[in-house]
């Protein structure tokens, strides 16, 4: 596993933009299957489907800023965040609202990624915990992060891997 991308083990060889573009629809499918169980935690200490989608929306904001900062500045230092502290706000946020937010941000980020790559792929940033990363590494992290959380949603929905849309 890459030190700069802790999610590279989830990448499956498909083009990154394909994974990124497919994620909102896959989330919507899982939420539809879950219905009212979207708010139910699968186990103590685990996030519900709605909380996972809220996390994805928060992360899309973070990725949006990191990508834009990397394009606008020379080797910026990006800010890490504590996902558990951010998650304190998730109870009470509906899965549909979180998905709507994530989907809009993802469309916006995909436009940026499509216009920036491949030319900006090597633009560097520094992550205080992971070291030097590139614009491309952030895009790879986004895709792996998506696949990780889609697998969690699939398990919560109790779907076999073949139905995962992955």
C-alpha positions as a printed Julia matrix, in Angstrom:
166×3 Matrix{Float64}:
   0.0    0.0     0.0
   1.22   3.47   -0.84
   2.09   5.65    2.12
   0.69   8.68    0.32
  -2.55   6.91   -0.69
  -3.87   4.62    2.03
  -6.73   3.6    -0.29
  -4.73   2.36   -3.28
  -5.39  -1.26   -2.22
  -9.05  -0.72   -3.17
  -8.31   0.39   -6.75
  -9.4   -2.23   -9.25
  -7.71  -1.19  -12.49
 -10.64   0.75  -13.93
  -9.97   4.32  -15.06
 -10.14   6.64  -12.07
 -12.65   8.97  -13.72
 -14.94   5.99  -14.37
 -14.91   5.09  -10.68
 -15.41   8.69   -9.61
 -18.29   9.27  -12.03
 -20.08   6.04  -11.05
 -20.0    6.55   -7.29
 -23.08   8.8    -6.88
 -25.31   6.32   -8.75
 -23.93   3.37   -6.78
 -24.65   5.19   -3.52
 -28.19   5.98   -4.69
 -28.74   2.29   -5.5
 -27.61   1.19   -2.04
 -29.74   3.8    -0.32
 -32.79   2.72   -2.3
 -32.21  -0.9    -1.28
 -31.74   0.11    2.36
 -34.84   2.29    2.5
 -35.59   3.23    6.1
 -32.56   1.22    7.33
 -30.27   4.01    6.07
 -30.08   5.46    9.58
 -29.43   2.15   11.37
 -25.88   1.5    12.56
 -24.7   -1.97   11.43
 -22.84  -2.46   14.74
 -21.89  -0.42   17.8
 -19.22   2.11   16.9
 -19.86   1.77   13.14
 -21.38   4.42   10.91
 -24.83   4.02    9.41
 -25.26   4.28    5.65
 -26.46   7.87    6.08
 -23.35   8.7     8.12
 -21.09   7.12    5.5
 -22.68   9.27    2.8
 -22.29  12.36    5.03
 -18.62  11.45    5.43
 -18.26  11.14    1.65
 -19.81  14.6     1.23
 -17.4   16.07    3.79
 -14.44  14.37    2.11
 -15.51  15.71   -1.27
 -15.24  19.22    0.19
 -11.75  18.41    1.47
 -10.68  16.87   -1.84
 -12.1   19.89   -3.71
  -9.98  22.27   -1.69
  -6.84  20.14   -1.91
  -7.11  19.81   -5.68
  -7.69  23.52   -6.19
  -4.98  24.53   -3.73
  -2.52  22.27   -5.55
  -3.36  23.89   -8.88
  -3.22  27.44   -7.5
  -0.1   27.26   -5.3
   3.39  25.84   -5.6
   3.75  22.82   -3.28
   1.15  23.87   -0.69
   0.88  22.18    2.67
  -2.59  20.72    2.95
  -4.53  20.41    6.17
  -5.4   16.96    7.56
  -8.66  16.55    9.48
 -10.03  14.24   12.16
 -12.95  12.42   10.54
 -14.36  11.32   13.9
 -14.62  14.92   15.09
 -16.33  15.9    11.84
 -18.7   12.91   12.19
 -20.17  14.31   15.4
 -22.44  16.42   13.15
 -23.75  13.46   11.07
 -26.67  12.21   13.18
 -29.81  13.87   11.87
 -28.43  14.53    8.39
 -30.55  12.56    5.94
 -28.89  10.24    3.48
 -30.69  11.91    0.53
 -29.37  15.34    1.54
 -25.85  13.98    2.0
 -26.05  12.25   -1.41
 -27.34  15.41   -3.09
 -24.43  17.38   -1.61
 -21.87  14.71   -2.52
 -23.22  14.38   -6.07
 -23.08  18.11   -6.78
 -19.56  18.42   -5.39
 -18.42  15.33   -7.29
 -19.7   16.76  -10.6
 -17.82  19.96   -9.87
 -14.63  18.1    -8.96
 -14.84  15.87  -12.03
 -14.95  18.93  -14.27
 -11.79  20.21  -12.61
 -10.04  16.83  -12.78
 -10.92  16.36  -16.45
  -9.59  19.8   -17.34
  -6.43  19.47  -15.21
  -5.25  15.96  -16.08
  -2.88  14.79  -17.34
  -0.98  18.1   -17.42
  -1.31  18.81  -13.68
  -0.85  15.23  -12.5
   2.64  15.86  -11.12
   1.82  19.08   -9.26
   3.01  18.54   -5.7
   1.55  19.19   -2.28
   2.7   18.23    1.18
   0.48  16.33    3.58
   1.81  16.75    7.16
   1.22  13.04    7.92
   1.83  11.43    4.51
   4.57  13.57    3.01
   4.76  14.73   -0.59
   1.77  13.88   -2.74
   0.7   14.9    -6.23
  -2.55  16.02   -7.82
  -2.73  12.55   -9.38
  -2.29  10.92   -5.96
  -5.28  12.87   -4.63
  -7.41  11.67   -7.56
  -6.28   8.09   -6.9
  -7.08   8.56   -3.2
 -10.56   9.8    -4.06
 -11.27   6.71   -6.19
  -9.9    4.27   -3.62
 -11.78   6.05   -0.84
 -14.99   5.73   -2.88
 -14.47   2.01   -3.42
 -13.75   1.44    0.26
 -16.97   3.14    1.35
 -19.04   1.61   -1.45
 -17.96  -1.81   -0.17
 -19.13  -0.79    3.31
 -22.49   0.32    1.93
 -22.78  -2.94   -0.02
 -22.19  -4.92    3.19
 -24.75  -2.85    5.09
 -27.25  -3.48    2.28
 -26.31  -7.17    2.49
 -25.64  -7.41   -1.23
 -23.29  -9.91   -2.84
 -20.2   -8.44   -4.49
 -21.66  -9.08   -7.95
 -24.42  -6.51   -7.25
 -21.98  -3.93   -5.99
 -21.75  -1.96   -9.22
 -17.99  -1.98   -8.69
